[in-house]
């Protein structure tokens, strides 16, 4: 989808059940949807099931989709995220995705000293634990803005919040994380 006009036309074709458009949609999105899901469920078979569930939801909902300038990718992501949340709710009792899946495993790779690596890993674990204990929607805002690097506008759309509310929630979440990390780091290193 090279431009807004192209994307709008593509959506209209999907809404009219154009076979070629749906073929292109599935060819483009399904590998990405399965890849996204497999990072959260760690089983390709389950990831494929989640992606198929999301695809069924997309096929059902596309007729009601109204293009408002937000990319189709965002809408697809939102539906798949909901499918993943439903999967977790059914299988674990929790409605949120596990935070550890968002970890950047290479963030400590620049450190050479094993003590620095251990300290960085401890710090990282404390930060992630603090984020995991945030109340919703603060937790989702932090994950989307800082870990997934989504723009404020996209986060607002995905969470059905105003852009200013996203900024306020992020500020409050970071303040809370800073307090928790400061307290935990003092406990960890005896200060």
GUGUVO-111862 format. One line per 8 residues: their letters; for each residue x, y, z of N, C-alpha, C. Coordinates in nm, 3 decimals. Layout:
A> X:Y:Z:X:Y:Z:X:Y:Z  ...
// end
This chain:
XXXXXXXX> 0.084:-0.116:0.000:0.000:0.000:0.000:0.089:0.123:0.000  0.102:0.184:-0.115:0.198:0.292:-0.133:0.144:0.427:-0.091  0.014:0.448:-0.101:-0.042:0.577:-0.064:-0.177:0.559:0.001  -0.228:0.668:0.055:-0.360:0.664:0.119:-0.466:0.624:0.018  -0.458:0.677:-0.103:-0.556:0.643:-0.207:-0.551:0.494:-0.235  -0.430:0.438:-0.251:-0.415:0.295:-0.274:-0.475:0.215:-0.159  -0.448:0.258:-0.037:-0.498:0.186:0.079:-0.651:0.194:0.085  -0.705:0.313:0.059:-0.851:0.327:0.058:-0.915:0.238:-0.047
XXXXXXXX> -0.856:0.234:-0.165:-0.908:0.148:-0.272:-0.899:0.001:-0.233  -0.788:-0.036:-0.172:-0.768:-0.174:-0.129:-0.875:-0.214:-0.026  -0.902:-0.125:0.069:-1.003:-0.152:0.171:-1.141:-0.168:0.107  -1.171:-0.082:0.012:-1.300:-0.093:-0.059:-1.312:-0.227:-0.131  -1.204:-0.272:-0.190:-1.205:-0.403:-0.257:-1.227:-0.515:-0.156  -1.163:-0.504:-0.041:-1.184:-0.605:0.065:-1.330:-0.604:0.109  -1.387:-0.486:0.123:-1.527:-0.475:0.167:-1.623:-0.531:0.063  -1.583:-0.526:-0.064:-1.667:-0.582:-0.171:-1.637:-0.730:-0.193
XXXXXXXX> -1.554:-0.789:-0.108:-1.517:-0.932:-0.115:-1.446:-0.966:-0.246  -1.363:-0.874:-0.293:-1.283:-0.898:-0.413:-1.182:-1.009:-0.385  -1.189:-1.115:-0.463:-1.105:-1.234:-0.440:-0.956:-1.202:-0.447  -0.915:-1.122:-0.547:-0.773:-1.086:-0.560:-0.725:-1.003:-0.441  -0.809:-0.912:-0.396:-0.772:-0.829:-0.281:-0.752:-0.916:-0.157  -0.842:-1.010:-0.134:-0.830:-1.097:-0.017:-0.709:-1.188:-0.031  -0.681:-1.234:-0.151:-0.562:-1.316:-0.172:-0.437:-1.235:-0.136  -0.431:-1.109:-0.184:-0.317:-1.021:-0.152:-0.309:-0.993:-0.003
XXXXXXXX> -0.424:-0.972:0.059:-0.428:-0.946:0.203:-0.368:-1.063:0.280  -0.417:-1.182:0.251:-0.370:-1.302:0.322:-0.222:-1.325:0.296  -0.180:-1.308:0.171:-0.039:-1.329:0.136:0.052:-1.230:0.209  0.007:-1.107:0.223:0.088:-1.004:0.289:0.080:-1.013:0.441  -0.039:-1.025:0.496:-0.058:-1.014:0.641:-0.039:-1.144:0.719  -0.078:-1.257:0.666:-0.073:-1.379:0.747:0.067:-1.413:0.798  0.172:-1.406:0.716:0.305:-1.434:0.772:0.341:-1.338:0.885  0.303:-1.212:0.871:0.332:-1.113:0.976:0.249:-1.141:1.101
XXXXXXXX> 0.124:-1.179:1.081:0.037:-1.208:1.194:0.085:-1.332:1.269  0.124:-1.434:1.197:0.176:-1.556:1.262:0.307:-1.522:1.333  0.394:-1.445:1.269:0.520:-1.405:1.332:0.498:-1.325:1.459  0.403:-1.235:1.457:0.372:-1.157:1.577:0.318:-1.248:1.687  0.227:-1.336:1.652:0.166:-1.425:1.752:0.268:-1.523:1.809  0.358:-1.575:1.727:0.454:-1.674:1.776:0.549:-1.614:1.880  0.572:-1.484:1.873:0.655:-1.419:1.975:0.585:-1.415:2.110  0.454:-1.432:2.110:0.378:-1.424:2.235:0.336:-1.560:2.289
XXXXXXXX> 0.323:-1.659:2.203:0.274:-1.789:2.250:0.380:-1.898:2.244  0.489:-1.875:2.174:0.602:-1.966:2.165:0.570:-2.101:2.101  0.460:-2.111:2.033:0.424:-2.233:1.962:0.368:-2.193:1.827  0.429:-2.243:1.721:0.385:-2.204:1.588:0.241:-2.248:1.563  0.203:-2.366:1.610:0.066:-2.415:1.589:-0.036:-2.324:1.658  -0.008:-2.285:1.781:-0.098:-2.195:1.853:-0.098:-2.058:1.787  0.019:-2.012:1.744:0.028:-1.882:1.676:-0.055:-1.882:1.549  -0.051:-1.990:1.475:-0.132:-2.000:1.354:-0.281:-1.997:1.388
XXXXXXXX> -0.318:-2.064:1.497:-0.459:-2.061:1.540:-0.502:-1.919:1.577  -0.416:-1.849:1.651:-0.448:-1.711:1.691:-0.459:-1.622:1.567  -0.365:-1.638:1.473:-0.369:-1.557:1.350:-0.495:-1.588:1.269  -0.533:-1.714:1.263:-0.656:-1.751:1.191:-0.779:-1.692:1.260  -0.780:-1.694:1.393:-0.890:-1.632:1.467:-0.897:-1.483:1.435  -0.780:-1.418:1.432:-0.776:-1.275:1.399:-0.824:-1.253:1.255  -0.786:-1.340:1.164:-0.829:-1.326:1.025:-0.982:-1.338:1.013  -1.039:-1.431:1.085:-1.186:-1.445:1.084:-1.251:-1.318:1.136
XXXXXXXX> -1.194:-1.262:1.241:-1.247:-1.136:1.295:-1.235:-1.023:1.193  -1.124:-1.021:1.122:-1.102:-0.917:1.020:-1.203:-0.930:0.908  -1.223:-1.053:0.859:-1.318:-1.077:0.750:-1.458:-1.033:0.794  -1.492:-1.062:0.918:-1.624:-1.026:0.970:-1.638:-0.875:0.987  -1.532:-0.810:1.033:-1.540:-0.667:1.068:-1.509:-0.572:0.953  -1.450:-0.620:0.846:-1.404:-0.529:0.740:-1.517:-0.446:0.681  -1.636:-0.501:0.674:-1.749:-0.428:0.615:-1.783:-0.302:0.697  -1.755:-0.305:0.826:-1.785:-0.191:0.914:-1.667:-0.096:0.927
XXXXXXXX> -1.551:-0.136:0.873:-1.431:-0.054:0.884:-1.448:0.075:0.805  -1.419:0.187:0.869:-1.424:0.317:0.803:-1.283:0.374:0.804  -1.231:0.399:0.688:-1.095:0.453:0.677:-1.094:0.597:0.728  -1.007:0.623:0.826:-0.998:0.758:0.885:-0.854:0.809:0.885  -0.774:0.761:0.792:-0.636:0.806:0.783:-0.538:0.721:0.862  -0.587:0.634:0.949:-0.500:0.545:1.025:-0.474:0.423:0.937  -0.348:0.383:0.922:-0.317:0.272:0.832:-0.392:0.143:0.866  -0.419:0.066:0.764:-0.485:-0.064:0.780:-0.404:-0.154:0.872
XXXXXXXX> -0.272:-0.143:0.867:-0.185:-0.222:0.954:-0.223:-0.205:1.102  -0.253:-0.084:1.141:-0.287:-0.055:1.280:-0.416:-0.128:1.318  -0.514:-0.123:1.230:-0.641:-0.190:1.255:-0.621:-0.341:1.265  -0.542:-0.398:1.175:-0.513:-0.542:1.176:-0.442:-0.579:1.306  -0.342:-0.498:1.344:-0.267:-0.523:1.468:-0.361:-0.521:1.588  -0.452:-0.425:1.591:-0.545:-0.413:1.703:-0.632:-0.538:1.715  -0.679:-0.588:1.604:-0.763:-0.708:1.606:-0.682:-0.829:1.651  -0.560:-0.841:1.600:-0.478:-0.955:1.643:-0.441:-0.945:1.790
XXXXXXXX> -0.413:-0.826:1.836:-0.382:-0.806:1.978:-0.500:-0.850:2.064  -0.622:-0.818:2.021:-0.741:-0.861:2.093:-0.755:-1.013:2.089  -0.723:-1.075:1.975:-0.729:-1.221:1.965:-0.628:-1.285:2.060  -0.508:-1.226:2.070:-0.408:-1.277:2.164:-0.454:-1.260:2.308  -0.513:-1.146:2.339:-0.564:-1.124:2.474:-0.673:-1.225:2.508  -0.760:-1.253:2.412:-0.865:-1.353:2.433:-0.804:-1.491:2.454  -0.701:-1.523:2.379:-0.633:-1.651:2.395:-0.578:-1.661:2.538  -0.508:-1.557:2.584:-0.453:-1.558:2.719:-0.562:-1.566:2.825
XXXXXXXX> -0.670:-1.495:2.803:-0.781:-1.499:2.899:-0.835:-1.642:2.911  -0.853:-1.709:2.798:-0.906:-1.847:2.797:-0.809:-1.947:2.858  -0.677:-1.928:2.833:-0.581:-2.030:2.872:-0.503:-2.001:3.001  -0.500:-1.877:3.045:-0.424:-1.844:3.165:-0.506:-1.770:3.268  -0.618:-1.717:3.226:-0.697:-1.637:3.319:-0.657:-1.490:3.319  -0.549:-1.455:3.249:-0.504:-1.317:3.241:-0.541:-1.260:3.106  -0.576:-1.132:3.105:-0.618:-1.070:2.980:-0.505:-0.995:2.910  -0.387:-0.989:2.970:-0.279:-0.914:2.909:-0.169:-1.007:2.862
XXXXXXXX> -0.095:-0.962:2.764:0.015:-1.041:2.710:0.132:-1.034:2.807  0.208:-1.141:2.817:0.323:-1.138:2.909:0.428:-1.038:2.861  0.474:-0.956:2.952:0.566:-0.849:2.916:0.699:-0.900:2.864  0.744:-1.012:2.913:0.875:-1.061:2.875:0.889:-1.077:2.724  0.780:-1.094:2.652:0.787:-1.111:2.508:0.836:-0.984:2.438  0.828:-0.871:2.506:0.868:-0.745:2.445:1.015:-0.712:2.471  1.083:-0.797:2.545:1.220:-0.766:2.584:1.313:-0.760:2.464  1.403:-0.664:2.469:1.506:-0.654:2.367:1.627:-0.729:2.418
XXXXXXXX> 1.647:-0.850:2.370:1.751:-0.936:2.424:1.892:-0.887:2.395  1.906:-0.791:2.307:2.040:-0.745:2.271:2.080:-0.617:2.342  1.997:-0.567:2.433:2.025:-0.436:2.491:2.149:-0.435:2.580  2.192:-0.549:2.631:2.311:-0.550:2.716:2.434:-0.599:2.640  2.423:-0.619:2.511:2.532:-0.674:2.431:2.656:-0.587:2.422  2.644:-0.457:2.449:2.761:-0.369:2.436:2.851:-0.375:2.560  2.802:-0.432:2.667:2.882:-0.442:2.788:2.974:-0.563:2.779  3.097:-0.549:2.825:3.194:-0.658:2.814:3.219:-0.727:2.949
XXXXXXXX> 3.225:-0.650:3.053:3.255:-0.703:3.186:3.138:-0.789:3.236  3.163:-0.913:3.281:3.054:-0.998:3.328:2.978:-0.938:3.446  3.046:-0.859:3.529:2.978:-0.794:3.640:2.881:-0.687:3.589  2.927:-0.612:3.486:2.838:-0.513:3.425:2.718:-0.581:3.361  2.743:-0.695:3.295:2.633:-0.769:3.234:2.533:-0.816:3.339  2.583:-0.867:3.450:2.495:-0.915:3.558:2.415:-0.799:3.616  2.483:-0.686:3.640:2.414:-0.569:3.695:2.309:-0.517:3.597  2.344:-0.512:3.469:2.249:-0.466:3.367:2.128:-0.560:3.360
XXXXXXXX> 2.153:-0.689:3.370:2.043:-0.787:3.367:1.953:-0.768:3.490  2.014:-0.743:3.607:1.936:-0.719:3.728:1.850:-0.594:3.713  1.912:-0.488:3.664:1.840:-0.362:3.644:1.725:-0.381:3.547  1.754:-0.449:3.438:1.652:-0.474:3.336:1.535:-0.553:3.396  1.566:-0.654:3.473:1.461:-0.736:3.535:1.375:-0.652:3.629  1.437:-0.564:3.703:1.363:-0.477:3.795:1.273:-0.382:3.718  1.324:-0.325:3.610:1.243:-0.233:3.528:1.123:-0.307:3.470  1.147:-0.425:3.412:1.038:-0.501:3.352:0.935:-0.546:3.456
XXXXXXXX> 0.983:-0.581:3.573:0.890:-0.620:3.680:0.804:-0.500:3.720  0.865:-0.383:3.728:0.790:-0.261:3.762:0.684:-0.232:3.656  0.721:-0.250:3.530:0.624:-0.227:3.422:0.511:-0.328:3.429  0.546:-0.453:3.455:0.443:-0.558:3.465:0.340:-0.529:3.574  0.381:-0.457:3.678:0.290:-0.429:3.789:0.210:-0.300:3.771  0.230:-0.232:3.661:0.150:-0.112:3.634:0.006:-0.151:3.607  -0.085:-0.064:3.642:-0.227:-0.083:3.612:-0.249:-0.054:3.464  -0.349:-0.118:3.407:-0.389:-0.084:3.271:-0.463:0.049:3.276
XXXXXXXX> -0.455:0.134:3.179:-0.387:0.121:3.051:-0.241:0.168:3.053  -0.190:0.206:3.172:-0.052:0.255:3.179:0.047:0.152:3.125  0.027:0.026:3.162:0.117:-0.080:3.117:0.121:-0.086:2.964  0.004:-0.086:2.901:-0.002:-0.093:2.755:0.060:0.029:2.690  0.040:0.146:2.749:0.098:0.269:2.694:0.250:0.260:2.696  0.307:0.216:2.807:0.453:0.204:2.819:0.505:0.104:2.717  0.442:-0.010:2.707:0.488:-0.113:2.613:0.484:-0.063:2.469  0.371:-0.004:2.433:0.356:0.040:2.294:0.448:0.157:2.260
XXXXXXXX> 0.456:0.256:2.349:0.536:0.375:2.319:0.686:0.347:2.327  0.730:0.283:2.435:0.873:0.271:2.458:0.934:0.143:2.403  0.861:0.034:2.406:0.918:-0.092:2.361:0.888:-0.121:2.216  0.765:-0.094:2.175:0.728:-0.116:2.036:0.750:0.008:1.950  0.779:0.120:2.016:0.809:0.248:1.949:0.697:0.296:1.857  0.576:0.277:1.902:0.461:0.323:1.825:0.440:0.472:1.850  0.397:0.547:1.750:0.369:0.690:1.769:0.249:0.710:1.862  0.245:0.826:1.926:0.137:0.857:2.020:0.001:0.841:1.952
XXXXXXXX> -0.010:0.887:1.829:-0.139:0.879:1.758:-0.186:0.734:1.744  -0.093:0.646:1.711:-0.128:0.505:1.694:-0.167:0.442:1.828  -0.092:0.473:1.932:-0.124:0.420:2.066:-0.263:0.468:2.108  -0.290:0.595:2.084:-0.422:0.650:2.118:-0.532:0.575:2.045  -0.512:0.550:1.917:-0.612:0.478:1.838:-0.630:0.336:1.890  -0.519:0.265:1.913:-0.526:0.126:1.956:-0.592:0.109:2.092  -0.568:0.204:2.182:-0.623:0.194:2.317:-0.751:0.276:2.336  -0.795:0.339:2.228:-0.917:0.420:2.231:-0.906:0.531:2.337
XXXXXXXX> -0.795:0.604:2.331:-0.768:0.715:2.423:-0.736:0.839:2.340  -0.739:0.955:2.404:-0.694:1.075:2.335:-0.540:1.078:2.339  -0.481:1.152:2.247:-0.336:1.161:2.244:-0.282:1.225:2.373  -0.351:1.325:2.423:-0.305:1.389:2.547:-0.316:1.292:2.664  -0.417:1.207:2.664:-0.431:1.108:2.771:-0.316:1.008:2.765  -0.275:0.969:2.645:-0.162:0.877:2.630:-0.037:0.939:2.691  -0.014:1.068:2.664:0.104:1.136:2.716:0.101:1.145:2.869  -0.015:1.175:2.924:-0.029:1.183:3.069:-0.006:1.046:3.133
XXXXXXXX> -0.067:0.943:3.074:-0.050:0.807:3.128:0.096:0.764:3.121  0.166:0.798:3.013:0.307:0.763:3.001:0.390:0.835:3.107  0.365:0.963:3.126:0.438:1.040:3.227:0.417:0.980:3.366  0.292:0.951:3.400:0.262:0.894:3.532:0.323:0.755:3.549  0.318:0.676:3.443:0.375:0.542:3.449:0.526:0.549:3.471  0.593:0.638:3.399:0.738:0.651:3.414:0.776:0.701:3.553  0.696:0.789:3.608:0.720:0.837:3.744:0.708:0.721:3.842  0.606:0.640:3.825:0.584:0.524:3.911:0.698:0.422:3.896
XXXXXXXX> 0.739:0.396:3.773:0.848:0.301:3.747:0.977:0.350:3.812  1.003:0.480:3.799:1.126:0.537:3.856:1.131:0.516:4.007  1.018:0.535:4.074:1.013:0.515:4.220:1.039:0.369:4.255  0.973:0.279:4.185:0.988:0.136:4.213:1.131:0.091:4.187  1.187:0.134:4.074:1.323:0.094:4.040:1.422:0.150:4.142  1.406:0.275:4.180:1.493:0.335:4.280:1.490:0.259:4.411  1.370:0.223:4.455:1.355:0.147:4.580:1.417:0.008:4.567  1.387:-0.061:4.458:1.437:-0.198:4.437:1.589:-0.199:4.420
XXXXXXX> 1.644:-0.102:4.348:1.789:-0.097:4.329:1.858:-0.075:4.463  1.798:0.005:4.549:1.854:0.024:4.684:1.854:-0.106:4.762  1.747:-0.185:4.750:1.738:-0.313:4.819:1.839:-0.412:4.761  1.852:-0.414:4.629:1.940:-0.509:4.562:2.086:-0.485:4.596  2.126:-0.359:4.599:2.267:-0.328:4.619:2.297:-0.272:4.758  2.202:-0.289:4.851:2.224:-0.256:4.991:2.246:-0.111:5.023  2.181:-0.022:4.947:2.197:0.120:4.977:2.072:0.177:5.038
// end
